Amino acid sequence: MAFVIFRAVLQVKQYKQMGILAKLALLTLGNGLCYWGIISADMSTTRVGIYLGFYLIIGLVLTIGRRVVPFFIERGLSGAGTGTITLRNSKIQDIASLAFFFAFFLADLFYPNKYLLTITALGVAVVNIIRLLGWYNRGIWQKPLLWSLYIAFLGMCLSFLLYALQPWLGYAHSIALHGLAIAGVGMMTVAMMTRVSLGHTGRSIHQPPKSVNVVYILMILVFVSRVLLPLVDMNHYLLWIMVAQSAWIACFVLFCLSYLPMLARPRPDGLFG
């Protein structure tokens, strides 16, 4: 896949896409390290490959989320009795978020020093919480396609706070890791899919299926059960895992039941797709 995309981009000389190509190359490297570790029975190499791929995905979500979340809030709320809403991103915040995240990524993967991990993870969390405060508008709570994106980004911030506190409070590193995965991949993915599936099939983004509220609540339940409940009650850890697994499966089954019919049928406006 990386080879095909590289070739297509270079053929049209879209050199401004080199950042995306670099991430694809690093994902390919991470994938290769993961398999090499499995073949050679070297779990440390496999761990580097898995974490490299995971943190690259989270880096992409932070970068793209910084663009799409305020854009969707502006589009979703402007003209709905609130006038024109304009949300701005700060270049300083962009640079700070990228710098802190890059340092966090290196610290967690290659140099697990608790002071460095706490400072960098806290930096990512604080910068993006400030960013979220600037994006906030109470009108989002009337539109599930908007509050789901906001909650996903907030869940990522909370997960970085858990990374920062983990060396001092002693809970498992995997709790913070799973929090970041559930919010940054699970919730953000399902929130984006439920929105773009409407717009890209010629349907109104202002009239999503009623089931989307349940889909989002199930993913929030995954986060609560897999991340928060084990922090306060480890005695029922297996139960919390089972609840999280069940809610995750139910979330995506409900998404498929709600969206596969519209994705499999011709667009209602008669256009291609």
Salt bridges, closest charged atoms under 4 A:
ASP94 OD2 - ARG66 NH2 2.76
ASP94 OD1 - ARG131 NH2 2.55
ASP108 OD1 - HIS173 NE2 2.88
ASP233 OD2 - HIS236 ND1 2.74
ASP269 OD2 - ARG267 NH2 2.75
